[in-house]
Amino acid sequence: MPDVEFPANGSTATGYLATPDSGGPGVVVLQEWWGLEDHIRGICDRLAGEGFVALAPDLFHGETTDQPSEAEQKMMAMNIAEAEAEMRGAVDHVAGLDATRGDGVGTVGFCLGGGLSLWAAAGNPRVRGAVTYYYVMPHGKPDFTAIQAPVLGHFGTQDEFVPVDDAKALEQELKDAGVETTFDFYDAGHAFFNDTDRLGTYDRENAERSWQRTTEFLRGALG
């Protein structure tokens, strides 16, 4: 489907929407630091193939890159208050679509999006399940006690950006905040799910294993 527009932040935001023929539960997909590029659109398409209505908001407003240094700059320049409002708009939009079943919405994000997935859950009681892949969040953190949804995390034990000790500390912090939290660890590096393999860390076996866990988790959380 073409990009869609939805109300957010007192204006209009855009995103990519993928809808299964029969409709299904709603999921908001949060981008990596590369922007809303083909890989994230492909994840929306895969979720639609699994029976979910998937919307990825364009938090970089039309800009993408395949250069890590530029991606880092875009991530650091992101206005988190604006992004939070756009994520809230995306949650509300996908929840209100005719194709969406149920009143709960899931979130799933990767790297920067992994951090934003939890941020979206903290700001939206409609979020009933949140998935974070190798959580990165350079803009502080939300109030974890506001998260009313279970959280599933996927982390690589060879991740140079997110060391295992940091991931386990995050897991404990979420649990201490009263969040139902499950973190799975894989013998893989950062961005092991991203089949564009820009960082040379794509791991097909672990990507597929984590995908199965993600879709099962979302089905369970969203009914």
Buried (B, 14 or more C-beta within 10 A) or exposed (E): EEEBEBEBBEEEBBBBBBBBEEBBBBBBBBBBBBBBBEBBBBBBBBBBEBBBBBBBBBBBEEEBBEEEEBBBEBBEEBEBEBBBBBBBBBBBBBBEBEBBBEEBBBBBBBBBBBBBBBBBBBBBEBBBBBBBBBBBBEBEEBEBEEBBBBBBBBBBEBBEBBEBEBBEEBBEEBBEBEBBBBBBBBEBBBBBBBEBEBBEBBBEEBBEBBBEBBBEBBBEBBE
